[in-house]
């Protein structure tokens, strides 16, 4: 919630831009916290193994 509040206070512009910024920032912070605190090393390895082919495809190496 703090990340969302800070983003809302710092992002200028119309409300739609603020809402998109708040949504993006809170999503990124939530993923980072889950990765650092909630996921076990096995969970992290599984996520990385599933994302690696997607990253390779998007980079044009797939």
N, C-alpha and C positions, 0 to 999 in steps of 0.2 A: 504493500500500500504506500509505503514511503517513496518508493521509486516512481509510482504513478503520480503521486502528489508533486514530487520534484519535477517530473517531466511536464506536468500540466502548468506549473509555474514558470518554467524556463522556455517553453516552446511558444513563440509568438504566432500570431495569425488567427484565422477563423477557427471556430470550434471544431469543425470536421478535421482540420489539420492537427489540432491538439489531441483529439480523440484517437486518431491514427497513430500519433507519436506515443501517446500514453499506452495504447495497446501493444505497440511494438516493443517499447522499453520494458513494460511489465512482463511480457512473454519472454524476452531475452533474460531478464533477471530471474524469472521462475525456472527457466531451463538451467541456468548456471547454478542456482541453489540446489536443484534436484541432482544435477551432475555431481556437485561437490559433497553434498550431505546425504542424500537419500539413496543414490545408486550404489550398489556394491561393485567391487572390481569386475565381477562376472557380468553384471548388468551393463557396465560401461563397455566391456569388450564386445558384448552382443550388439549394442547400439552402433559402435564403430564399425563392426563387421557388416552390418546392414547398410550403413550410410556410405561406406567406401565405394561400392559400385555406382551409386547415384552421383557421387562427386566426380568420379572418373568419366561417367557418361556426360555430365554437364560440361566438363572441361574438354570434351571432344576426343578423349582417349579411349572411349568404350567401343 
